[in-house]
Amino acid sequence: MFFQRTLKNEISCVGIGLHSGLKVRLVLKPAPAHHGIKLQRFENGQLLTTIPASSEFVVDTSLATTLGRDGHVIGTVEHLLSAFSGLGVDNALVEVHGPEVPIMDGSANPFVYLLKTAGITRQVEGKSYLRMIGTVTVSEGDKWARLGPQPPFSKTSLSIISHIEFDHPMIGSQSFSFSFAKMAYDRQISRARTFGFLQEVEWLKARNLARGGSLDNAIVLDEFSVMNADGLRFADEFARHKVLDCFGDVSLLGMPLIGVLEANKTGHALNYKLVQAVLENTEAWEKVSGEEHSEFFFPGLPDPRLVMGEALF
């Protein structure tokens, strides 16, 4: 039996919102079985609304994935949701004291650190999974995303393959393939940071956007090079970050996946379009229990030795 998971203890942090530039307090709390991931929007200590981490509450995907309800929004949720998904946490209540989840270092690794520090505990009730039995594809021009079934005799629950292409000497064409059977999310994916180009950052800031963006929370590229003094964490960090984003965005399906996701030049908008298409194509998937696939590798309980910024290879 594969059981649901939540946090052992409450934990909090303070960080800067990437787009608002505001200081935001984040509180992660345990939640009962079948609760799911829910985010609460606070302003000046007052609870404004509670938003389930579900596709039906997505209100914007232009610069990040934003959830909204009752006229209130919580932006930049994808890295936090990615950490929950990558570590197999099913149930949590998240207080967001500000308009968006803090960007931290631009990756999901600080959230992985918080979850590991709080502790992850098994609950009594079993998990359910969304298992792909058909293939769903969405596209926009040369960009596309496809979610289909695992091949026969596969030993992994979820595989994500990302292809990117940028006309920049530090990126070019990159691909990265992740599988729970061969890799650990916290080591190979969570540390990959978001990235942007200096010209785009200047354009956004001139329009009062990306006000919290800096070299401390993103990879920034000028015309020829990476501007960050510490360079890259992985040679293919850009493609790995796209996998990280996919984890967060497809978690909005509401159930952990059994399938193969392949994405070519996608962003949050196309990821969300894929989630919508999957939910609409009910013949392409079925709901199953974890015990029906005991041979699979699923997200496991995290290694307590991992600390923020440390790679355990």
N, C-alpha and C positions, 0 to 999 in steps of 0.2 A: 504494500500500500504506500502511495506517495501522499504525504500529509501536507496540509496547508501550513504556511509559516507566517509568523509575525515577529515583532521586536520583543526582546526580553524587557527592555527598559526604555524610558523616554530619554531623548537627547536633543540638544539644540545647538545652533551656530548662528553667527551673524556674517553677512557678506554683502556685496554690492550688486545691485541689479544691472545687468549688461545694458539694457536699453534706457531704463529710467535714471540710472546713476545714483539711486537712493540706497541707503543702508537698509537691509532687510533682515529681520530675524526669522529663522526657520526652526520649527519644533517638530520632531518626528516622534510619534506615539504608537504604542501597541494598539491593536484592534482585534475584535473577536473574529472567529471564522465566518466566512461568507460576507464579510464587511467590504472587502476590496480595498483599493487605494482611494482615499478621498482627501481632497485638499480644502482647507478652510481659509477664506480670505478675511483678514483682519485689517482694520484701520484705526489707529489710535486706541488700541486695546479692545475695540468693539468688533464682534463677529458680524460680517456682512452677509456671507453666504457659504454654503458647503457644496463643493463641486466634485462629483465622482470622476475619476480618471477614465473616462469613457468617450468614444468617438462622437457621441451625440452632443457633447458639450464643447466640441472644438469650434471656436469662433474666428480664428485667424491662423494662417500658416505662412505669412509673408516673410517675416524675419526670424520667427521661431514658432513653436507650437503653443498656442494660447487657448486656455479653457475659459468659458464664461457661463454665468448663470445669474438671473435676476438683475441684469444690468451691471454686474461686477465681473472683473476678469482677473485671471492669474496667468502671467506670461512665462515663457522660457521654462516650460515644465519638462522638456524632453530628456535632459541629462539626469534629473532625479528619477524619472520614471524608468530610464534605462538602467540605473543602478538597482532599483527594486526588481526589475525583470531579470537582469543578469545574475542576481544572487538568489532568485527564486522566492522573493518575499511577496506574499499574496495579499496581506491585510495590514494596513497602517492608516493612521490619521495624521495628516500633515497640516500644521498651522503655518500660514504664510503671512507675516506681518508686513505687508507691502504689496506693490502691484505685480511682482514677478518673483520667481524663485531666484535666489542669488546665483551668480555665474561662477563663483569660487575661482578655480584656476582655469576654467574653460573646458574641463573634462568632467567625467563622472567619478573620478577617483576620490575627491573629498567626500562625496556622498557614500561611496563604498566604505571609506574609513569610518564615517558616522555610524553606518549600519553595523559594521563589525564591532565597533566600540560599544554600541547599545546592546549587541548580542542578538542573534536570530534563533528563535525557538520553534519547535514543531508543535502544531496544534492537533487536536483529536480528530477533526474531520479531514477526509481525503480531498485531494485536488481533482479538478476537472480540466481537461485539455481540449483545445480546438484542433482537431486532426484533419489536415488537408487530404481529401481523396480525389480532388480534381485540381485543375490549374486555373488561376485567375490572373489576367494581365491587364495593366493600364499603361497608357503611353501619352506623351506630348512631344511631338516632333521626334528628335533622336533620343529622347529620354524615355525610359520604360522601367517598370517594376513587375516582377512575376512571382507569385506565391503558389507553390505546388506541393505534392506529396513527397515524402522521403522515398528513395528508391528501395526496392526489396532488399531485405537483410541489413538495412541500415541500423546502426547501433546508437544513433544520436537523435535527440528530440528535435532540435532546431539547428539548421545551418543557414548562415547569411553570407552571401557573396556580393561584394560591392565593387563596381567599376566606376572610375572617375577619369575625367580628361580635362586638363586646363592648359592653356597656352602660356605656360610659365616654366622656366628652366628647372625650378625646384620641384615641380609636380609632374607635368607631362601626363602620360597615361599610367594609372596605377590600378591594381586590383588587390583585394584582400578577401580571403575566405575563412570564415569562422565556423567551428563545429564544437559542440560540447563534448564530443567523444575524444577530441584531440587537444583542446585548449581550455584555459580558464578565463572567464570574462574579466575577473579583477586584474589579471596580469597582462593579458594581451589586448584588451579593448578599453577598459575604464580609464586608462591613463592618456588616451589620445585626445588632444585638445581641438577645440573649434578653431577655425582659421578664416582669415579675410585678407583682402588686398588693401594696401595703404590708400590707394586712390578711392576705393569704395568707402573705407573708414572715414576719410576726410569728407566725402560727399554726405554720408549719414550724419556726421557730427554737425555739418553746416546746416542740416535740417532738424537739429535738436534731437537726433536719434543716436543710439549707441553711446550715450553719455557716460556710461560706466566702463566702456571698452578701453583696454590698455594692453601693454605687453605682458602684464601679469596674469591676464585671463584669456589670452588668445594668441595663436600664431599669426603674426602679421608679416606679409611679404611686400617688399618694394618691387621695383621693376625686375630685379635680377636675383634677389636673395631673401633669406629669412632674417628679419630684423631682430628677433629675440636673441639676446646674448648667449643664452644656454642652448640655442639651436633646437633640434628636433629630438623627441623621445624615441621615435622609430623612424627609419628611412621612409616608410610608407604610412606615416602618422595621419596623413590626410584621408587616405582610403579607410583606415581603421576608424577614424572619427565618424565617417559616414555609416559604418556598421553600428557604432555606438548610437547614433541618431535613429537608425532603423529599429534597434531594440526598444528605444523609448516610444517611438511613434506607433509601432505595431502592437505595443502593449495596450493601446487604446481599444483593441478588439475585446478586451475584458476577460480573456482567458489566455494562459500560456499556450504557445503554439507547438504543434508537431508538424514540421514541414520544412521546405527549402525556399528561402527568399533570395531572389537574385535581383539586384538593383543596378541600373545603368544611368549615371549622371542624375540621380534623383536628389530631391530636397524634401523639406517637410510637406510641401503642398502635394507632391506626387505620392509620397508615403501615405498621406491621409486619404488621397483618392483611392489608393489600393485597399486600405482598411475598409472604406465605404463599399468598394466593389466586392470584397470578400463577404461582408455581412449581407449584401444583397443577393449574392449567389449561394443560397443555402444548400444547393445540391453539390457544391464543391467541398464541403466539409461536414464533419460530424463531431458531436460532443462525446468525449470518452473519459473514463477514469484512468488515473495513473497506473493502477494495478493491472490494467489491461496491457500495459507496455512496460513491464518490469525489466525487460532486456535493454531498455534505452538508457542513455546517459542524459540526465536532466541537470539543471543548475543545482549544485550541491551546497551544503553549508560551507561558509567561507573559511579560509585558512586564517586563524587568529593572529598569525605572525605578520600579516600584511599591514603595513602602515602607509600613510599617505606619502606618495612619491617613491615608494620602494618597489622595485620589480623583483619578483621571485621566479627566476627562470631555472 
